[in-house]
């Protein structure tokens, strides 16, 4: 059975692979249908963002990020239920 760290690392690798495809589908592939993003700190007043919101944002950014490639994961740090990923 894979460890939590292994699962988190594989998920991060999938996100990087999706980003490098430069497609909305690639970036959203590993998200569940009910996945939401929260912006912290809450005092910024930004509500939760669903997959449709994220998809719309990605589509707007795609033309200017078309040649951007992200690298390999160097290290990830688990903080409570959150994962901070450092990339090189």
N, C-alpha and C positions, 0 to 999 in steps of 0.2 A: 504494500500500500504506500502511495506517495505521501511524503510529509507535506504539511501546510506550506512550508517554505518552497518546496518543489512545485507545488500547484500554483503558488503566487508567481514564482519565476516564469513558469510556462505561460501563464496568463499575460504577464508583461511582455514576453517574447511575441505572443500572438498580436498584442496591440502594436508593437513595433513593426511587425510584418504587415499588419493592416495599414498602418500609417505609410509605409513605404510603397504600398500599392497605389496610393493617391486616389482612393475611391471612398465614397461614403460607406458603401457596403463593407469594404475592408476594415474600416475603423469601427464599425458597429457590430461586426460579426460575433464577437464574444460577449456582447451585452445581452442580458435577459430582456424580455419584452417589458417587464415592469421596472427596469433599472432607472434610477433617477440620480442626477448630480446635484449636490448641494454646494453652495458657495459660502465659504466661511471667511471672515466672521459674519455672523447673522446680522450685525448692525448695518451691513451694506444693503440690506433689504432686498436681496435677490432671492427669488423663490426657487423651488426645486425645478430642474429641467429634465424633461423626459426625452426619450430617444428621438422623437420628432423635432424637438427643439435643438438637440445636438446635431441632428442630420442637417437641419437648415443652416446652422452656424458653419458646419464643415463645408457645405456646398458653397457658401459665400467666401470662405477662405481658400478653397481649393485653387483658384487661378493664381493667387500670389504665392502659394506654397508648393507649387507643382514640382520644383526641382529640389525640395528639401528632403534630405534623407536623415533618419535618426540612427544612432549607433547601437552598440551592444550594451547590455546591462552590466554595469560594473559592480554594483552592490545595492541591496535593498534593505531598508531598516523598518521593522515592524514597531509601530507606536500605537499601543492599544489595539483598536480594530482597523487602524489605518496603515497603509504601506507607503513609505517614502522611497522613491526610486532615484538613485543617482546614476546617470549615464555618462559614458565617455565616448 
